[in-house]
Amino acid sequence: MSRTSPPRPPVPPAETAAADTGLDSEGLYERLVYDDTDLSGLFAQSVEFIQCRFRTTRLAGSTLPRTRLTDCLVERSDWSNLRLENGSAERLAVRDCRMTGLAVNGAVLRDAAFTDCKLDLTNWRNTRLDAVAFASCNLSGADFTNADLRGARFTDCDLTGAQFSNAGMRGARFQRCDLSGIGGITSWQGAIIHPDDLLALSYTLAGALGIIVEKH
């Protein structure tokens, strides 16, 4: 069963060490701190990070399919156009990060929190979000096609132009979000909307149903 309860935070490591600047396929990285580290443009698959901290870390343009993140914290980092397809994350906290064009399609996220992040044009197709919270994030143009969002919560987010076609929405929560121009509105059965968001959503729904709203 999907959960919309607040995500559990990462379990902090008892001690950490400074990380190197490379990544190997099928590499296991535990209790490391990536501090102002440039990992952009790399390719590695099936990488696993456990209790790692990423601070002002650049992974822009890297390709890391089937990566697993457990008990990790990401802060003030640039992960733009990072490809994390078919990966997973559990107890992940992401704060104040640039992630434009991030691709996590086919992934499973459990107990993940994204706060004050730039997540526009991101790809969440076929993802499952279980106890995942987005707060004050720019998700404009994000693609949630076929995603399981029953365990997702969006608060104070910009979702203009986001796509929700065929997404599982029952129980997904939206509060004080900009929902202008979203796609796939007919998939929103069972979603929970704050009253403040209802007006913008009603215009989108009317358009999807071919209803003409007369303007005075």
PAZAPA-4460 file (N, C-alpha, C; in steps of 0.05 Angstrom, whole numbers, plus 32768, in hexadecimal, padded with zeros to 4 digits):
% residues 216
    n_x    n_y    n_z   ca_x   ca_y   ca_z    c_x    c_y    c_z   seq   type   mol
   8011   7FE8   8000   8000   8000   8000   8012   8019   8000     1      M     A
   800A   802D   7FEF   8019   8046   7FEE   8013   8057   8007     2      S     A
   8027   8066   8010   8023   8077   8028   8027   8094   8020     3      R     A
   8015   80A5   8029   8019   80C2   8026   8022   80CF   8040     4      T     A
   8029   80BF   8053   8033   80CA   806D   804E   80D8   8068     5      S     A
   8056   80EA   807A   8070   80F7   8077   8087   80E3   8074     6      P     A
   8099   80E8   8061   80AF   80D4   805D   80C1   80D3   8075     7      P     A
   80CB   80BB   807A   80DE   80B7   8090   80F9   80C3   8087     8      R     A
   8107   80D1   8098   8120   80DE   8091   8137   80C9   808E     9      P     A
   814C   80D1   8080   8163   80BF   807F   816F   80B9   809A    10      P     A
   8179   80A1   809E   8187   809A   80B6   81A4   80A4   80B4    11      V     A
   81AD   80B6   80C5   81C8   80C1   80C2   81DD   80AC   80C9    12      P     A
   81F4   80AE   80BB   8209   809B   80C1   8217   80A3   80DB    13      P     A
   8223   808F   80E8   8231   8094   8101   824B   80A4   80FB    14      A     A
   8257   809E   80E4   826F   80AD   80DC   8270   80AD   80BE    15      E     A
   827F   80C0   80B2   8281   80C2   8095   829E   80C6   808D    16      T     A
   82A4   80C2   8074   82BE   80C7   8068   82BA   80D7   804E    17      A     A
   82CF   80E5   8046   82CE   80F4   802D   82CE   80E1   8016    18      A     A
   82BE   80E6   8002   82BC   80D5   7FEA   82D0   80DC   7FD5    19      A     A
   82D7   80C8   7FC4   82E7   80CD   7FAD   82D6   80DA   7F97    20      D     A
   82E1   80DF   7F80   82D3   80EC   7F6A   82CA   80DA   7F54    21      T     A
   82CD   80C0   7F57   82C4   80AE   7F42   82AE   809B   7F4C    22      G     A
   82A0   808F   7F38   828B   807C   7F3E   828F   8064   7F2B    23      L     A
   828C   804C   7F36   828F   8033   7F27   8274   8025   7F25    24      D     A
   826F   8019   7F0E   8256   8009   7F0C   8256   7FF3   7F21    25      S     A
   823F   7FEF   7F2D   823A   7FDC   7F43   824B   7FE3   7F5B    26      E     A
   8254   7FFC   7F5D   8263   8004   7F75   8251   8009   7F8D    27      G     A
   825B   8003   7FA4   824C   8007   7FBD   825A   801D   7FCD    28      L     A
   824C   8033   7FD3   8257   804A   7FE1   8248   804F   7FFA    29      Y     A
   8255   804C   8011   8248   804E   802B   8255   8064   803C    30      E     A
   8243   8073   804A   824B   8087   805E   8261   809A   8054    31      R     A
   825C   80A4   803C   826F   80B7   802F   8262   80D2   802D    32      L     A
   8273   80E7   802D   826B   8102   8028   8276   810C   800E    33      V     A
   8265   8113   7FFB   826D   811F   7FE2   8269   813E   7FE5    34      Y     A
   827E   814B   7FEC   827D   8168   7FF3   828A   8178   7FDD    35      D     A
   8279   8188   7FCE   8283   8198   7FB7   8293   8186   7FA4    36      D     A
   8286   8170   7F9D   8293   815B   7F8C   8286   815D   7F70    37      T     A
   8297   815B   7F5B   828E   815B   7F3F   828D   813F   7F34    38      D     A
   8274   8134   7F31   8270   8119   7F26   8260   811B   7F0C    39      L     A
   8261   8132   7EFF   8250   8137   7EE8   825B   8127   7ED0    40      S     A
   8248   811F   7EBE   8250   8112   7EA5   8259   80F5   7EA8    41      G     A
   8254   80E8   7EBF   825E   80CD   7EC3   8249   80B8   7EBA    42      L     A
   8252   80A0   7EB5   8240   8089   7EB0   8248   8072   7EC3    43      F     A
   8235   8068   7ED1   8238   8051   7EE2   821C   8046   7EE8    44      A     A
   821A   802C   7EEA   8200   8020   7EEE   8200   800E   7F07    45      Q     A
   81E9   800B   7F13   81E5   7FFB   7F2B   81F7   8004   7F42    46      S     A
   81FA   801E   7F45   8209   802A   7F5B   81F7   802B   7F74    47      V     A
   8203   8026   7F8B   81F3   8028   7FA4   8200   803B   7FB8    48      E     A
   81F1   804E   7FC1   81FA   8061   7FD5   81EA   805C   7FEF    49      F     A
   81F8   8058   8005   81EB   8054   801F   81F6   8068   8033    50      I     A
   81E4   8077   803F   81EB   808B   8054   8201   809E   8049    51      Q     A
   81FD   80A8   8031   820F   80BB   8025   8203   80D7   8026    52      C     A
   8215   80EB   8027   820D   8107   8027   8219   8115   800E    53      R     A
   8207   8123   7FFF   820F   8132   7FE7   820B   814F   7FEC    54      F     A
   8220   815F   7FED   821E   817C   7FF2   822C   818A   7FDB    55      R     A
   821D   819C   7FCE   8227   81AA   7FB6   8236   8197   7FA4    56      T     A
   8229   8181   7F9F   8235   816C   7F8D   8228   816E   7F72    57      T     A
   8239   816C   7F5D   8230   816E   7F41   822F   8153   7F35    58      R     A
   8217   814A   7F2E   8213   8132   7F1F   8205   8138   7F04    59      L     A
   8206   8150   7EFC   81F8   8159   7EE4   8201   8149   7ECB    60      A     A
   81ED   813F   7EBC   81F2   8131   7EA4   81FD   8115   7EA7    61      G     A
   81FF   810A   7EC0   8208   80EF   7EC4   81F2   80DB   7EBE    62      S     A
   81FA   80C2   7EB9   81E7   80AC   7EB3   81ED   8096   7EC7    63      T     A
   81DA   8092   7EDA   81DD   807E   7EEF   81C5   806C   7EF2    64      L     A
   81BF   805C   7EDD   81A7   804B   7EDF   81A9   8037   7EF5    65      P     A
   8192   802F   7F00   818F   801B   7F16   819F   8022   7F2F    66      R     A
   81A3   803C   7F33   81B0   8045   7F4C   819D   8043   7F64    67      T     A
   81A8   803C   7F7B   8198   803A   7F93   81A4   804E   7FA8    68      R     A
   8192   805D   7FB4   8199   8071   7FC9   818A   806A   7FE2    69      L     A
   8198   8065   7FF8   818C   805E   8011   8197   8070   8027    70      T     A
   8186   807D   8036   818E   808F   804C   81A1   80A4   8043    71      D     A
   819B   80B2   802D   81AC   80C6   8022   81A0   80E2   8024    72      C     A
   81B2   80F6   8026   81AA   8112   8027   81B8   8121   8011    73      L     A
   81A9   8130   8002   81B4   8140   7FEB   81AD   815D   7FF0    74      V     A
   81C1   816E   7FF0   81BC   818B   7FF6   81CC   819C   7FE2    75      E     A
   81BE   81B1   7FD8   81CA   81C6   7FC7   81DB   81BA   7FB1    76      R     A
   81D1   81A6   7FA4   81E0   8198   7F8F   81D4   819C   7F74    77      S     A
   81E4   8198   7F5F   81DA   819A   7F43   81D9   817E   7F37    78      D     A
   81C1   8174   7F35   81BC   815A   7F29   81AC   815D   7F0F    79      W     A
   81AF   8173   7F01   81A0   8178   7EE9   81A7   8163   7ED4    80      S     A
   8191   815A   7EC6   8194   8146   7EB1   81A1   812C   7EB9    81      N     A
   81A1   8126   7ED3   81AB   810D   7EDD   8197   80F7   7ED6    82      L     A
   81A1   80E0   7ECD   818F   80CA   7EC5   8192   80B4   7EDA    83      R     A
   817C   80AF   7EE8   817B   809B   7EFD   8164   8086   7EF8    84      L     A
   8161   807F   7EDF   814B   806D   7ED8   814D   8052   7EE6    85      E     A
   8135   8048   7EED   8133   802D   7EF9   8143   802A   7F13    86      N     A
   8146   803F   7F21   8154   803E   7F3A   8141   803D   7F52    87      G     A
   814B   8042   7F69   813A   8043   7F81   8146   8055   7F96    88      S     A
   8135   805F   7FA8   813E   806F   7FBE   812D   806A   7FD6    89      A     A
   8139   8069   7FED   812A   8065   8006   8136   8076   801C    90      E     A
   8125   8086   8029   812E   8099   803D   8143   80AC   8031    91      R     A
   8139   80BC   801F   8149   80D0   8010   813E   80EC   8015    92      L     A
   8150   80FF   801B   8149   811B   801F   8159   812C   800C    93      A     A
   814B   813C   7FFC   8157   814D   7FE8   814E   8169   7FED    94      V     A
   8162   817C   7FF0   815B   8197   7FF7   816B   81AB   7FE6    95      R     A
   815C   81BF   7FDC   8168   81D6   7FCE   817B   81CD   7FB8    96      D     A
   8171   81BB   7FA7   8181   81B0   7F91   8176   81B8   7F76    97      C     A
   8188   81B9   7F62   8181   81BE   7F46   8180   81A3   7F38    98      R     A
   8168   819B   7F2F   8165   8180   7F23   8155   8182   7F09    99      M     A
   8157   8197   7EFB   8149   819A   7EE1   8150   8183   7ECF   100      T     A
   813B   8176   7EC4   813F   8161   7EB1   8147   8146   7EBD   101      G     A
   8146   8144   7ED8   814C   812A   7EE5   813A   8114   7EDA   102      L     A
   8144   80FC   7ED5   8134   80E6   7ECB   8136   80CF   7EE0   103      A     A
   811F   80C9   7EEC   811D   80B3   7EFF   8108   809F   7EF6   104      V     A
   8101   809F   7EDD   80EC   808E   7ED3   80F2   8071   7ED9   105      N     A
   80DD   8063   7EE1   80DF   8047   7EE8   80EA   8042   7F04   106      G     A
   80ED   8057   7F14   80F9   8054   7F2F   80E4   804F   7F44   107      A     A
   80ED   8047   7F5C   80DC   8044   7F73   80E8   8056   7F89   108      V     A
   80D8   8069   7F93   80E1   807B   7FA9   80D0   8077   7FC1   109      L     A
   80DC   8072   7FD8   80CE   806E   7FF1   80DA   8081   8006   110      R     A
   80C9   808F   8014   80D2   80A1   8029   80E7   80B5   801E   111      D     A
   80DF   80C5   800B   80F0   80D9   7FFE   80E3   80F4   8001   112      A     A
   80F4   8108   8006   80EA   8124   800A   80FB   8137   7FF8   113      A     A
   80ED   8146   7FE7   80FA   815A   7FD6   80F0   8175   7FDF   114      F     A
   8102   8187   7FE7   80FB   81A1   7FF2   810B   81B7   7FE4   115      T     A
   80FC   81CB   7FDA   8109   81E3   7FCD   811B   81DA   7FB6   116      D     A
   8111   81C8   7FA6   8121   81BE   7F90   8116   81C7   7F75   117      C     A
   8128   81CA   7F61   8121   81D0   7F46   811F   81B6   7F37   118      K     A
   8107   81AC   7F32   8102   8192   7F26   80F2   8195   7F0D   119      L     A
   80F5   81AB   7EFF   80E6   81AF   7EE6   80F0   819B   7ED0   120      D     A
   80DD   8194   7EBF   80E3   8182   7EA8   80EE   8167   7EB0   121      L     A
   80E8   815E   7EC8   80F1   8144   7ED2   80E0   812D   7EC8   122      T     A
   80EB   8115   7EC7   80DD   80FE   7EBC   80D8   80EA   7ED3   123      N     A
   80BF   80E7   7EDA   80B6   80D4   7EEE   80A5   80BE   7EE3   124      W     A
   80A7   80B9   7ECA   8096   80A5   7EBD   809A   8089   7ECA   125      R     A
   8083   807C   7ECF   8084   8061   7EDA   8092   805E   7EF5   126      N     A
   8094   8074   7F03   80A0   8073   7F1E   808A   806C   7F33   127      T     A
   8093   8062   7F4A   8081   805E   7F60   808C   8070   7F77   128      R     A
   807A   8080   7F82   8081   8093   7F97   8071   808B   7FB0   129      L     A
   807F   8081   7FC4   8072   8078   7FDD   807D   8089   7FF4   130      D     A
   806B   8099   8000   8073   80AC   8015   8089   80BE   800B   131      A     A
   8082   80CC   7FF5   8095   80DF   7FE8   8088   80FB   7FE9   132      V     A
   8097   810F   7FF3   808C   812A   7FF6   809C   813E   7FE6   133      A     A
   808E   814F   7FD8   809A   8165   7FCA   8090   817F   7FD7   134      F     A
   80A2   8190   7FDF   809B   81A9   7FEC   80AA   81C0   7FE0   135      A     A
   809B   81D4   7FD7   80A7   81ED   7FCB   80BA   81E6   7FB4   136      S     A
   80B2   81D4   7FA3   80C2   81CB   7F8C   80B7   81D5   7F72   137      C     A
   80C8   81DB   7F5F   80C0   81E1   7F43   80BF   81C8   7F33   138      N     A
   80A7   81BE   7F2E   80A3   81A5   7F1E   8095   81AB   7F04   139      L     A
   8098   81C4   7EFA   808B   81CB   7EE1   8095   81B9   7ECA   140      S     A
   8082   81AF   7EBA   8089   819E   7EA4   8092   8183   7EAB   141      G     A
   808F   817B   7EC4   8097   8160   7ECD   8084   814B   7EC0   142      A     A
   808F   8133   7EBB   807F   811E   7EAE   807B   8107   7EC1   143      D     A
   8062   8104   7ECB   805A   80EE   7EDD   8049   80D9   7ECF   144      F     A
   804C   80D7   7EB5   803C   80C3   7EA6   8040   80A7   7EB1   145      T     A
   8029   8099   7EB6   802A   807D   7EC0   8037   807A   7EDB   146      N     A
   803C   8090   7EEA   8048   808E   7F04   8033   8087   7F19   147      A     A
   803D   8079   7F2E   802C   8073   7F45   8030   8089   7F5A   148      D     A
   801E   809C   7F5B   8021   80B3   7F6D   800F   80B0   7F86   149      L     A
   8004   8099   7F8B   7FF2   8096   7FA2   7FFF   809C   7FBC   150      R     A
   801A   809B   7FBE   8028   80A1   7FD7   8036   80BC   7FD5   151      G     A
   802E   80CE   7FC4   803C   80E7   7FC0   802D   80FF   7FCC   152      A     A
   803B   8113   7FD4   8030   812B   7FE0   803F   8143   7FD4   153      R     A
   802F   8157   7FC9   803B   816F   7FBD   8031   8187   7FCC   154      F     A
   8043   8198   7FD7   803B   81AF   7FE6   804A   81C7   7FDC   155      T     A
   803C   81DD   7FD5   8048   81F6   7FCB   805A   81F1   7FB3   156      D     A
   8052   81E0   7FA1   8062   81D9   7F8A   8057   81E6   7F70   157      C     A
   8069   81EC   7F5D   8061   81F5   7F43   8060   81DC   7F30   158      D     A
   8047   81D5   7F29   8043   81BE   7F17   8038   81C6   7EFC   159      L     A
   803C   81DF   7EF4   8031   81E8   7EDB   803B   81D7   7EC4   160      T     A
   8028   81CE   7EB3   802F   81BE   7E9C   8039   81A2   7EA2   161      G     A
   8037   8199   7EBA   803F   817D   7EC1   802B   8169   7EB5   162      A     A
   8035   8151   7EAE   8025   813D   7EA1   801F   8126   7EB4   163      Q     A
   8005   811E   7EB6   7FFD   8109   7EC9   7FED   80F3   7EBB   164      F     A
   7FF1   80F0   7EA1   7FE1   80DC   7E92   7FE5   80C0   7E9D   165      S     A
   7FCF   80B3   7EA3   7FCF   8097   7EAC   7FDD   8093   7EC6   166      N     A
   7FE1   80A8   7ED6   7FEE   80A6   7EF0   7FDA   809B   7F04   167      A     A
   7FE4   808C   7F18   7FD3   8084   7F2F   7FD2   809A   7F43   168      G     A
   7FBB   80A6   7F48   7FB9   80BF   7F57   7FA9   80BC   7F71   169      M     A
   7F9C   80A5   7F76   7F8B   80A3   7F8D   7F9B   80A6   7FA7   170      R     A
   7F95   80BB   7FB6   7FA2   80C1   7FCF   7FB9   80D5   7FCC   171      G     A
   7FC2   80DB   7FB4   7FD6   80F0   7FB0   7FCB   810B   7FBA   172      A     A
   7FDC   811A   7FC7   7FD3   8133   7FD4   7FE1   814B   7FC7   173      R     A
   7FD1   8160   7FC3   7FDB   8179   7FB7   7FD0   8190   7FC8   174      F     A
   7FE2   81A2   7FD1   7FDB   81B9   7FE1   7FEA   81D1   7FD8   175      Q     A
   7FDB   81E6   7FD2   7FE7   8200   7FC9   7FFA   81FD   7FB2   176      R     A
   7FF3   81ED   7F9F   8004   81E9   7F87   7FF9   81F8   7F6F   177      C     A
   800A   81FF   7F5C   8002   820B   7F43   7FFE   81F4   7F2F   178      D     A
   7FE4   81EF   7F28   7FDD   81D8   7F17   7FD5   81E1   7EFC   179      L     A
   7FDD   81F9   7EF4   7FD5   8204   7EDA   7FE0   81F3   7EC3   180      S     A
   7FCE   81ED   7EB0   7FD7   81DF   7E97   7FE1   81C3   7E9B   181      G     A
   7FDA   81B5   7EB0   7FE3   819A   7EB4   7FD5   8188   7E9F   182      I     A
   7FE2   8172   7E98   7FD7   815E   7E86   7FCF   8145   7E94   183      G     A
   7FBC   8136   7E88   7FB3   811D   7E94   7FA0   8121   7EAB   184      G     A
   7F90   8136   7EAB   7F7F   813D   7EC1   7F6A   8127   7EC6   185      I     A
   7F63   8118   7EB1   7F50   8102   7EB5   7F5B   80EB   7EC5   186      T     A
   7F74   80EB   7ECB   7F80   80D6   7EDC   7F7F   80DD   7EFA   187      S     A
   7F73   80F4   7F01   7F75   80FE   7F1C   7F60   80F3   7F2F   188      W     A
   7F53   80DE   7F27   7F3E   80D2   7F38   7F4B   80C9   7F53   189      Q     A
   7F3F   80D2   7F69   7F49   80CB   7F83   7F5E   80DC   7F8F   190      G     A
   7F68   80F0   7F7F   7F7C   8102   7F8A   7F6F   8115   7F9E   191      A     A
   7F7F   811F   7FB2   7F75   8130   7FC7   7F80   814C   7FC2   192      I     A
   7F6E   815F   7FBE   7F75   817A   7FB6   7F6D   818E   7FCC   193      I     A
   7F7F   81A0   7FD3   7F79   81B5   7FE5   7F65   81C9   7FD8   194      H     A
   7F52   81D4   7FE7   7F3F   81E6   7FDA   7F4C   81FD   7FCB   195      P     A
   7F63   8207   7FD4   7F70   821D   7FC6   7F79   8216   7FAA   196      D     A
   7F7C   81FC   7FA4   7F85   81F3   7F8A   7F6E   81EC   7F77   197      D     A
   7F56   81EC   7F81   7F40   81E1   7F72   7F38   81F2   7F5A   198      L     A
   7F3A   820D   7F5C   7F31   821E   7F46   7F42   8219   7F2D   199      L     A
   7F5D   8219   7F30   7F6E   8215   7F19   7F6A   81F9   7F0D   200      A     A
   7F65   81E6   7F1E   7F61   81CB   7F14   7F46   81C8   7F06   201      L     A
   7F32   81D7   7F0E   7F18   81D5   7F01   7F19   81DF   7EE4   202      S     A
   7F29   81F4   7EDF   7F2C   81FD   7EC3   7F39   81E8   7EB2   203      Y     A
   7F4E   81DB   7EBD   7F5B   81C6   7EAD   7F48   81AF   7EA8   204      T     A
   7F39   81A7   7EBC   7F25   8191   7EB9   7F10   8198   7EA5   205      L     A
   7F07   81B1   7EA5   7EF3   81BA   7E92   7EFD   81B8   7E76   206      A     A
   7F16   81C0   7E72   7F22   81BF   7E57   7F25   81A2   7E4E   207      G     A
   7F2D   8190   7E60   7F30   8173   7E58   7F15   8167   7E50   208      A     A
   7EFF   8171   7E5C   7EE5   8167   7E56   7ED7   8176   7E3F   209      L     A
   7EE5   8189   7E34   7ED9   8198   7E1E   7EC5   81AD   7E27   210      G     A
   7EC5   81B4   7E40   7EB2   81C8   7E4A   7EBE   81E4   7E45   211      I     A
   7EAD   81F5   7E3A   7EB5   8211   7E35   7EAE   8222   7E4C   212      I     A
   7EC1   822F   7E58   7EBC   8241   7E6F   7EB8   825D   7E64   213      V     A
   7EA0   8267   7E67   7E9A   8282   7E5C   7EA7   8297   7E6C   214      E     A
   7EB4   82AA   7E5F   7EC1   82C0   7E6C   7EAF   82D9   7E69   215      K     A
   7EAB   82E7   7E7F   7E9A   82FF   7E7E   7EAC   8317   7E79   216      H     A
***
